[in-house]
């Protein structure tokens, strides 16, 4: 069938397998080159393979939970949303979460996802205790820091290129309520928001929306949202009686693909002005439910249709701390000069590097998305060059078009991963992305 990532670009005909058990996974693997796929929330071609794409959504059982440690064992195809629905009412929450809850646990491991708390808690991989991984020979190996340790390390963040993840054991964190104490801090410009990030480094969660089109002294104006899990005694008397109950929300679906012209420089600029004005009006503290804080985009199902039938491309880089300000300034100026506008632009402070091939490094990460066009492709090549000039690297879970040469200039670890795969006989685990990037 025709597959794509969440960005809907590129699209590719793939032989799709949907195994129900390990025997069916082995049978799918026997057909040649293959890659595992979760819920298709990687943005580009990281979970697509023409010869055999093995969708793991039928591996969807939660297998065990230890109340004392918070360790949860799930199959790889369980959705993060299902974990939250099951365990938040019992006082547990994911230790790290990306910007959508519609990802599988196997996909979270493969991309070693990070969240709004990376500066304090690191990536999801730091909370993974073990992985059951099916290798080239069809055997299932338990991988952990104590057993098959090198394979364990390269599987976390390895983009599915070390085998098929079957089961994962990871630790949840205790919380006292389903509410987040949010503090909104408007920032006049890039200097201001970076200063606010540094001043609020003790906050558990922090993320900023950033205006990528404003110019002059307002270059990089932003709204920083800090967050803490609210304690029960911080809730009103009514909410304290049911701290894990939040108002029911009605999901909405984007019913059609918008025309490409709907997202242009003027409409994005108008949206940014409105967003910043609302952020200034909302400055200060508020209690918000967990879903609104962590997953605002999930409120609109199929929101990727906003970008039109041709889809969109996301760009995400991380810049080291000492060059982040200069690099971010240049990235923003390049976007302004291009005439393109990113509808959703997010800035986060990252903590220390973890894992042999995980994306984050200490510094700042900027995520942008642009409707697909030839002009966008040229702009993203310019953004690549700026990132390289400032010592940054790129997030493969968001990539749909980077070259192998660019990846290696940004991240010498790519050659190490390629060697690890060759030495371990893992060459047949490959995605369209890994083929493009010569991994």
Helices and strands as residue ranges (DSSP letters): E 2-4, E 11-13, E 16-17, H 22-29, E 35-37, E 53-55, E 62-66, E 71-75, H 80-87, G 88-90, E 92-94, H 105-111, H 118-121, G 124-127, E 128-134, E 140-144, H 149-155, E 164-174, E 179-187, H 190-199, E 205-210, G 216-218, E 222-229, G 232-234, H 237-240, E 252-253, G 260-262, H 265-281, E 284-289, H 290-294, G 296-299, E 300-301, G 303-307, E 312-320, G 321-323, H 324-338, E 346-350, E 363-371, H 374-389, E 393-394, G 396-398, H 404-410, H 413-423, H 432-436
